[in-house]
Amino acid sequence: MSARNDSGLTSYRGRLAPTPSGYLHLGHARTFWTAWERAQENNGILIMRNEDLDRPRCKDSFFDAMMEDLRWLGCHWQEGPDVGGPVGPYNQSERMKFYLNIWKQLRNRGAIYPSPHSRKDVERALRAPHEEEADSPFPLHLRPPEGTGMDEPNPGMLNWRFRVPEEETISFQDGKAGFVEKVAGKDFGDFIVWRKDGFPSYEMAVVADDYEMGITEVVRGEDLLTSSARQLLIYRELDWAPPAFFHCPLVREASGKRLSKRNNSLNISTLRENGCNPEQVRAQWDKFL
């Protein structure tokens, strides 16, 4: 069953979409709390989705710990791997047939092409591409001629990239950051939608799942503003209505760096072990903005 916006299930559908590659830290917890608050304010449904496609880095134990920490903080959801719901499965690793169908639609429209470049891009393709980690845009002269393609993603040989409209300005109104503009070919280039090891990238999987699950608003960190511009191009190519976006300010370390899962002292589990209660944890995260 689809929860797309025309299904009538609810007017507001938000989501929590953690990558279980480490323990929940203060920064992600604050963003997830904001997502929960916005679902509450809109009398909506909140979905828990396990973004576990990066199998070498993701662990079930991390996901279980994240859910426990979020419940302890006071977040609750109505759909997810643990409670079920009408648009499952809610683990991305169980949705591969659906992603392959989306890949075929993009290929048939000539929107994507096979590309052997590059190893660094492959390593990052399953992770949310934080702006401070971004490379220069993909060189457009490395594109193959239009019409080049294959019948299958061909694991083990080639990545597949989305062909961006060079110099087109992609804009959207963000619920927190305001009016956002990104220029294709300048702020970002052709991006990976399917990895050569047989998995969809973060950009493609998130668009596919948010659409199929009927998400009406995406709440996430402001380091993903450029990622939203990329994803809007996928929505447009598939003739899908995109959700609204709400990009939260980041919780940063004293040095100004984006908070990392490697900073164990600010993991929710560590704060709990040190005797903090949920109200004390929520009071802490504003200190790091």
VEXSERO-901416 format. One line per field, with one value per residue (C-alpha): x, y, z; residue number from 1; residue in three letters. Coordinates in pm, whole numbers. Each point is the difference from the previous one (the first is absolute). Last residue first. Layout:
N
u <- c(X / ...)
v <- c(Y / ...)
w <- c(Z / ...)
k <- c(NUM / ...)
r <- c(ALA / ...)
***
This chain:
289
u <- c(2457 / 182 / -169 / -341 / 78 / 34 / -357 / -129 / 246 / -105 / -369 / 68 / 180 / 377 / 163 / 332 / -136 / -270 / 257 / 197 / -306 / -88 / 345 / 171 / 304 / 32 / 111 / 44 / -363 / 110 / -116 / 59 / 320 / -6 / 295 / -235 / -189 / -301 / -374 / -125 / -283 / -310 / -106 / -377 / -104 / -344 / -61 / 50 / -282 / 111 / 38 / 292 / 247 / -133 / 43 / 354 / 84 / -142 / 240 / 303 / -132 / -70 / 360 / 115 / -196 / 133 / 235 / -313 / -90 / -325 / -380 / -169 / -366 / -290 / 131 / -236 / 194 / 55 / 126 / 231 / 125 / 90 / 154 / 207 / 118 / 110 / 206 / 150 / 130 / -162 / 184 / 155 / 374 / 25 / -201 / -323 / -116 / 343 / 10 / 58 / 117 / -58 / 30 / 118 / -142 / -348 / -34 / -144 / -256 / -163 / -274 / -46 / 226 / -279 / -300 / 206 / -130 / 149 / 237 / 191 / 185 / 91 / 367 / 28 / -317 / 125 / 57 / -50 / 286 / 25 / 301 / 172 / 161 / -75 / -377 / -142 / -283 / -207 / -116 / 290 / 47 / 150 / -278 / 177 / 372 / 211 / 57 / 361 / -9 / -252 / 263 / -179 / -45 / 285 / -8 / -244 / 106 / -117 / -330 / -90 / -74 / -239 / 180 / -60 / 192 / 298 / 221 / -102 / 85 / 347 / 45 / -89 / -105 / -90 / -326 / -321 / -271 / -310 / -288 / -58 / -368 / 32 / 297 / -196 / -291 / 236 / 170 / -342 / -80 / 335 / -80 / -327 / 171 / 264 / -246 / 112 / 333 / -196 / -162 / -356 / -158 / -249 / -260 / -312 / 157 / 218 / 88 / 371 / 97 / -190 / -334 / -168 / 305 / 103 / 263 / 24 / 376 / -16 / -186 / 278 / 271 / -170 / -50 / 364 / 118 / -201 / 149 / 354 / -53 / -131 / 333 / 84 / 356 / 58 / -371 / -31 / -367 / -120 / -223 / -245 / -322 / -208 / -318 / -183 / -370 / -163 / -185 / 195 / 167 / 75 / 163 / 203 / 111 / 111 / 205 / 154 / 89 / 163 / 211 / 100 / 84 / 215 / 210 / 16 / 132 / -174 / 245 / 175 / -56 / -376 / -102 / -301 / -315 / -263 / -301 / -286 / -349 / -254 / -342 / -75 / -90 / -190 / 190 / 62 / 313 / 167 / -42 / 18 / -133)
v <- c(2577 / -193 / 151 / -77 / -371 / 5 / 80 / -304 / -218 / 148 / -57 / -361 / -81 / 5 / -256 / -62 / -318 / 206 / 244 / -295 / -150 / 339 / 23 / 326 / -151 / -254 / 255 / -253 / 50 / 340 / 353 / 241 / 191 / 340 / -76 / -17 / -280 / 78 / -64 / 79 / 236 / -186 / -34 / -9 / -117 / -39 / -319 / -40 / -63 / -277 / 32 / -248 / 254 / 267 / -213 / -90 / 367 / 85 / -257 / 190 / 324 / -183 / -125 / 359 / 81 / -310 / 175 / 172 / -316 / -192 / 36 / -124 / 102 / -167 / -357 / -226 / -321 / -54 / 354 / 6 / -347 / 74 / 339 / -146 / -296 / 221 / 250 / -257 / -206 / -318 / -329 / -246 / 26 / 247 / 251 / 147 / 362 / 166 / 374 / 209 / 336 / 217 / 368 / 83 / -258 / 46 / 338 / -2 / 244 / -9 / 229 / -39 / -216 / -124 / -100 / -3 / 171 / -160 / 82 / -188 / 235 / -157 / 39 / -357 / -210 / -296 / -346 / -243 / -245 / -379 / -185 / -263 / -345 / -209 / 7 / 45 / 250 / -195 / 65 / 221 / 357 / 255 / 213 / 327 / -17 / -96 / 261 / 62 / 348 / 93 / -4 / -108 / 304 / 69 / -226 / 21 / -71 / 334 / -45 / -329 / -268 / -235 / -331 / -271 / 181 / 89 / -301 / -4 / 369 / -66 / -286 / 215 / -7 / -305 / 154 / -150 / 253 / 152 / 220 / -179 / -49 / -378 / 16 / 202 / -244 / -298 / 144 / 48 / -369 / -97 / 205 / -192 / -335 / 111 / 85 / -240 / 175 / 324 / -130 / 131 / -279 / 141 / 251 / -93 / -26 / -216 / 73 / -90 / 60 / 331 / 176 / 204 / 167 / 110 / 245 / 60 / 3 / -361 / -95 / 156 / -181 / -340 / 55 / 98 / -305 / -233 / 168 / -30 / -369 / -65 / 114 / 227 / 59 / -300 / -8 / 354 / -49 / 33 / 306 / -125 / 197 / 115 / 171 / 287 / 58 / 339 / 225 / 289 / 111 / -363 / -70 / 318 / -99 / -347 / 147 / 251 / -286 / -182 / 308 / 31 / -370 / 26 / 268 / -154 / -333 / -327 / -291 / -105 / -112 / -40 / 260 / 175 / 94 / 154 / 89 / 241 / -52 / 281 / -4 / -358 / -333 / 162 / -190 / 305 / 101 / -333 / -257 / -297 / -347)
w <- c(1808 / 275 / 306 / -153 / 37 / 377 / 107 / -189 / 190 / 334 / -78 / -100 / 327 / 33 / 231 / -171 / -157 / -168 / -137 / -136 / -170 / -150 / -156 / 88 / 174 / -283 / -257 / -280 / -100 / -118 / 83 / -286 / 62 / 171 / 228 / 302 / -176 / -213 / 13 / -346 / -85 / -122 / -363 / -54 / -345 / -161 / -192 / -374 / -249 / -234 / -376 / 5 / -139 / 234 / 310 / -110 / -53 / 343 / 144 / -120 / 153 / 325 / 9 / -23 / 316 / 176 / 245 / 136 / 191 / -55 / 0 / -318 / -27 / -183 / 13 / -194 / 62 / -373 / -46 / 301 / -91 / -361 / 81 / 284 / -209 / -290 / 197 / 240 / -289 / -127 / 57 / -245 / 64 / -289 / 195 / -129 / 14 / -16 / -62 / -308 / 135 / 304 / 89 / -351 / -241 / 142 / 174 / 351 / 141 / 344 / 135 / 375 / 218 / 230 / -211 / -317 / -312 / -309 / -283 / -269 / -231 / -335 / -93 / -135 / 22 / 209 / -155 / 287 / 39 / -14 / 142 / -206 / 18 / 309 / -33 / -354 / 59 / -256 / -358 / -90 / -110 / -236 / -144 / 61 / -64 / 303 / 272 / 98 / -157 / 270 / 272 / 323 / 223 / 244 / 304 / 290 / 357 / 143 / -181 / 163 / -262 / 186 / -25 / -258 / -274 / 213 / -68 / -365 / -38 / 139 / -247 / -300 / -282 / -215 / -128 / -135 / -91 / 157 / -117 / -329 / 83 / -17 / 236 / 256 / -13 / 23 / 309 / 161 / -58 / 147 / 310 / 52 / -36 / 257 / 278 / 275 / 63 / 40 / 317 / 31 / -201 / 4 / -117 / 203 / 346 / 221 / 365 / 23 / -362 / -7 / 24 / 277 / 146 / 348 / 125 / 376 / 61 / 123 / -316 / -206 / 198 / -41 / -372 / -40 / 198 / -225 / -306 / 135 / 82 / -351 / -138 / -293 / -122 / -228 / -98 / -131 / -89 / 361 / -16 / 266 / -38 / 299 / -116 / 171 / -65 / 32 / 242 / -156 / 325 / 91 / -337 / 39 / 350 / -114 / -284 / 243 / 237 / -290 / -71 / 367 / 22 / -311 / 165 / 349 / -121 / -84 / -3 / -316 / -359 / 38 / -262 / 152 / -193 / 227 / -210 / -49 / -137 / 9 / -169 / 99 / -162 / -288 / -267 / -219 / 191 / -58 / 275 / -233 / 85)
k <- c(289 / 288 / 287 / 286 / 285 / 284 / 283 / 282 / 281 / 280 / 279 / 278 / 277 / 276 / 275 / 274 / 273 / 272 / 271 / 270 / 269 / 268 / 267 / 266 / 265 / 264 / 263 / 262 / 261 / 260 / 259 / 258 / 257 / 256 / 255 / 254 / 253 / 252 / 251 / 250 / 249 / 248 / 247 / 246 / 245 / 244 / 243 / 242 / 241 / 240 / 239 / 238 / 237 / 236 / 235 / 234 / 233 / 232 / 231 / 230 / 229 / 228 / 227 / 226 / 225 / 224 / 223 / 222 / 221 / 220 / 219 / 218 / 217 / 216 / 215 / 214 / 213 / 212 / 211 / 210 / 209 / 208 / 207 / 206 / 205 / 204 / 203 / 202 / 201 / 200 / 199 / 198 / 197 / 196 / 195 / 194 / 193 / 192 / 191 / 190 / 189 / 188 / 187 / 186 / 185 / 184 / 183 / 182 / 181 / 180 / 179 / 178 / 177 / 176 / 175 / 174 / 173 / 172 / 171 / 170 / 169 / 168 / 167 / 166 / 165 / 164 / 163 / 162 / 161 / 160 / 159 / 158 / 157 / 156 / 155 / 154 / 153 / 152 / 151 / 150 / 149 / 148 / 147 / 146 / 145 / 144 / 143 / 142 / 141 / 140 / 139 / 138 / 137 / 136 / 135 / 134 / 133 / 132 / 131 / 130 / 129 / 128 / 127 / 126 / 125 / 124 / 123 / 122 / 121 / 120 / 119 / 118 / 117 / 116 / 115 / 114 / 113 / 112 / 111 / 110 / 109 / 108 / 107 / 106 / 105 / 104 / 103 / 102 / 101 / 100 / 99 / 98 / 97 / 96 / 95 / 94 / 93 / 92 / 91 / 90 / 89 / 88 / 87 / 86 / 85 / 84 / 83 / 82 / 81 / 80 / 79 / 78 / 77 / 76 / 75 / 74 / 73 / 72 / 71 / 70 / 69 / 68 / 67 / 66 / 65 / 64 / 63 / 62 / 61 / 60 / 59 / 58 / 57 / 56 / 55 / 54 / 53 / 52 / 51 / 50 / 49 / 48 / 47 / 46 / 45 / 44 / 43 / 42 / 41 / 40 / 39 / 38 / 37 / 36 / 35 / 34 / 33 / 32 / 31 / 30 / 29 / 28 / 27 / 26 / 25 / 24 / 23 / 22 / 21 / 20 / 19 / 18 / 17 / 16 / 15 / 14 / 13 / 12 / 11 / 10 / 9 / 8 / 7 / 6 / 5 / 4 / 3 / 2 / 1)
r <- c(LEU / PHE / LYS / ASP / TRP / GLN / ALA / ARG / VAL / GLN / GLU / PRO / ASN / CYS / GLY / ASN / GLU / ARG / LEU / THR / SER / ILE / ASN / LEU / SER / ASN / ASN / ARG / LYS / SER / LEU / ARG / LYS / GLY / SER / ALA / GLU / ARG / VAL / LEU / PRO / CYS / HIS / PHE / PHE / ALA / PRO / PRO / ALA / TRP / ASP / LEU / GLU / ARG / TYR / ILE / LEU / LEU / GLN / ARG / ALA / SER / SER / THR / LEU / LEU / ASP / GLU / GLY / ARG / VAL / VAL / GLU / THR / ILE / GLY / MET / GLU / TYR / ASP / ASP / ALA / VAL / VAL / ALA / MET / GLU / TYR / SER / PRO / PHE / GLY / ASP / LYS / ARG / TRP / VAL / ILE / PHE / ASP / GLY / PHE / ASP / LYS / GLY / ALA / VAL / LYS / GLU / VAL / PHE / GLY / ALA / LYS / GLY / ASP / GLN / PHE / SER / ILE / THR / GLU / GLU / GLU / PRO / VAL / ARG / PHE / ARG / TRP / ASN / LEU / MET / GLY / PRO / ASN / PRO / GLU / ASP / MET / GLY / THR / GLY / GLU / PRO / PRO / ARG / LEU / HIS / LEU / PRO / PHE / PRO / SER / ASP / ALA / GLU / GLU / GLU / HIS / PRO / ALA / ARG / LEU / ALA / ARG / GLU / VAL / ASP / LYS / ARG / SER / HIS / PRO / SER / PRO / TYR / ILE / ALA / GLY / ARG / ASN / ARG / LEU / GLN / LYS / TRP / ILE / ASN / LEU / TYR / PHE / LYS / MET / ARG / GLU / SER / GLN / ASN / TYR / PRO / GLY / VAL / PRO / GLY / GLY / VAL / ASP / PRO / GLY / GLU / GLN / TRP / HIS / CYS / GLY / LEU / TRP / ARG / LEU / ASP / GLU / MET / MET / ALA / ASP / PHE / PHE / SER / ASP / LYS / CYS / ARG / PRO / ARG / ASP / LEU / ASP / GLU / ASN / ARG / MET / ILE / LEU / ILE / GLY / ASN / ASN / GLU / GLN / ALA / ARG / GLU / TRP / ALA / THR / TRP / PHE / THR / ARG / ALA / HIS / GLY / LEU / HIS / LEU / TYR / GLY / SER / PRO / THR / PRO / ALA / LEU / ARG / GLY / ARG / TYR / SER / THR / LEU / GLY / SER / ASP / ASN / ARG / ALA / SER / MET)
***
